[in-house]
């Protein structure tokens, strides 16, 4: 287990959540969510985040159907990951994100009821779940 700083993204066509985590602890925390237009974020905001945190690795959640097959947004998430790598030269790994949004909503609701379920909080919390799930997979 190394001590890499890992940035995680929960990709969506209208909003993209971000979280930061440390591989040595296997934990992550929400950072922000960014509005997106058909899957394209404000790249300056993404660049600012990358410069601030200087991650060793970026994990992008890969949205799949429950049976593991791809859905239309899967290709868009891959395109987002490829653009991150192409624009900023960061190392990218894709990670199956099935049920991350459901889990994030349940966790936020348990802590704050309906008021905690604003879209930005859910997307950033989903990014945390994606990252922590990726950390667990690295241990296994």
C-alpha positions as CSV (number, residue, x, y, z in Angstrom):
1,X,0.0,0.0,0.0
2,X,1.5,3.3,-1.0
3,X,0.7,6.8,0.1
4,X,-0.7,8.2,-3.1
5,X,-3.1,11.1,-3.2
6,X,-6.1,10.0,-5.4
7,X,-8.7,12.3,-6.8
8,X,-12.1,10.6,-7.7
9,X,-14.8,11.8,-10.0
10,X,-18.5,10.7,-10.2
11,X,-19.2,11.5,-13.8
12,X,-22.7,12.7,-14.9
13,X,-23.9,14.5,-18.0
14,X,-25.3,17.4,-15.9
15,X,-23.0,17.3,-12.8
16,X,-19.7,15.8,-11.9
17,X,-18.8,15.1,-8.3
18,X,-15.2,15.2,-6.9
19,X,-13.6,13.7,-3.9
20,X,-10.0,13.4,-2.6
21,X,-8.5,10.5,-0.8
22,X,-5.3,9.0,0.6
23,X,-4.4,5.4,-0.4
24,X,-2.5,4.8,2.9
25,X,-5.7,5.3,4.9
26,X,-8.2,4.1,2.3
27,X,-10.5,7.0,3.1
28,X,-11.8,9.9,1.1
29,X,-13.8,13.1,1.6
30,X,-16.1,15.1,-0.7
31,X,-14.6,18.2,-2.4
32,X,-17.1,19.7,-4.8
33,X,-19.4,19.1,-7.7
34,X,-19.3,20.9,-11.0
35,X,-22.0,21.7,-13.4
36,X,-21.6,20.0,-16.8
37,X,-23.2,20.6,-20.2
38,X,-23.8,17.2,-21.9
39,X,-20.9,15.7,-19.9
40,X,-18.5,18.6,-20.5
41,X,-17.4,20.5,-17.3
42,X,-15.8,23.9,-17.0
43,X,-12.2,22.5,-17.6
44,X,-10.7,25.5,-15.8
45,X,-12.5,24.4,-12.6
46,X,-11.1,20.9,-13.1
47,X,-7.6,22.2,-13.7
48,X,-7.8,24.3,-10.5
49,X,-8.7,21.2,-8.5
50,X,-5.8,19.2,-10.1
51,X,-3.3,22.0,-9.4
52,X,-4.5,22.4,-5.8
53,X,-4.4,18.7,-4.9
54,X,-1.8,17.4,-7.4
55,X,-3.1,13.8,-7.3
56,X,-0.9,10.9,-8.1
57,X,-3.9,9.1,-9.7
58,X,-7.4,10.0,-10.8
59,X,-10.2,7.5,-10.5
60,X,-13.3,8.0,-12.7
61,X,-16.5,6.1,-11.9
62,X,-17.7,4.0,-14.7
63,X,-21.5,3.8,-14.9
64,X,-22.6,0.4,-15.9
65,X,-26.0,-1.4,-15.9
66,X,-26.6,-3.8,-13.0
67,X,-25.7,-6.8,-15.2
68,X,-22.3,-5.2,-16.0
69,X,-23.1,-4.1,-19.5
70,X,-22.4,-0.6,-20.8
71,X,-25.1,2.1,-21.1
72,X,-25.0,5.3,-23.2
73,X,-23.4,7.3,-20.4
74,X,-20.6,4.8,-20.1
75,X,-19.0,6.0,-23.3
76,X,-19.3,9.6,-22.1
77,X,-17.6,8.7,-18.8
78,X,-14.7,7.1,-20.7
79,X,-14.5,10.2,-23.0
80,X,-14.3,12.4,-19.8
81,X,-11.5,10.2,-18.5
82,X,-9.6,10.3,-21.8
83,X,-9.9,14.1,-21.9
84,X,-8.6,14.4,-18.3
85,X,-5.6,12.3,-19.3
86,X,-5.1,14.2,-22.6
87,X,-5.4,17.7,-21.2
88,X,-3.6,17.3,-17.9
89,X,-1.4,14.2,-18.3
90,X,-2.8,12.6,-15.2
91,X,-2.8,8.8,-14.7
92,X,-6.4,7.5,-14.9
93,X,-8.2,4.4,-13.7
94,X,-11.8,3.6,-14.4
95,X,-13.8,2.0,-11.5
96,X,-17.2,0.3,-11.6
97,X,-19.6,2.7,-9.8
98,X,-22.8,0.6,-9.7
99,X,-25.0,1.7,-6.8
100,X,-22.7,4.6,-5.7
101,X,-25.4,7.2,-6.0
102,X,-28.0,5.0,-4.2
103,X,-25.5,4.4,-1.4
104,X,-24.5,8.1,-1.2
105,X,-28.2,9.2,-1.0
106,X,-28.9,6.7,1.8
107,X,-25.9,7.8,3.7
108,X,-26.7,11.5,3.4
109,X,-30.3,11.0,4.2
110,X,-29.4,9.0,7.4
111,X,-27.3,12.0,8.5
112,X,-29.5,14.9,7.5
113,X,-32.8,13.9,6.0
114,X,-34.1,15.3,2.8
115,X,-32.3,18.6,3.3
116,X,-29.0,16.8,2.9
117,X,-30.0,15.5,-0.5
118,X,-29.1,18.4,-2.7
119,X,-27.6,17.4,-6.0
120,X,-24.1,18.7,-5.3
121,X,-23.8,16.9,-2.0
122,X,-25.0,13.6,-3.6
123,X,-22.5,13.8,-6.5
124,X,-19.5,14.6,-4.2
125,X,-20.6,11.8,-1.8
126,X,-20.9,9.4,-4.7
127,X,-17.3,10.3,-5.7
128,X,-16.2,9.4,-2.1
129,X,-17.9,6.0,-2.4
130,X,-16.3,5.4,-5.8
131,X,-12.9,6.2,-4.3
132,X,-13.3,4.2,-1.1
133,X,-14.6,1.3,-3.1
134,X,-11.5,1.6,-5.4
135,X,-9.2,1.6,-2.3
136,X,-10.9,-1.6,-1.0
137,X,-10.4,-3.3,-4.4
138,X,-6.7,-2.5,-4.2
139,X,-6.4,-4.3,-0.9
140,X,-8.2,-7.4,-2.2
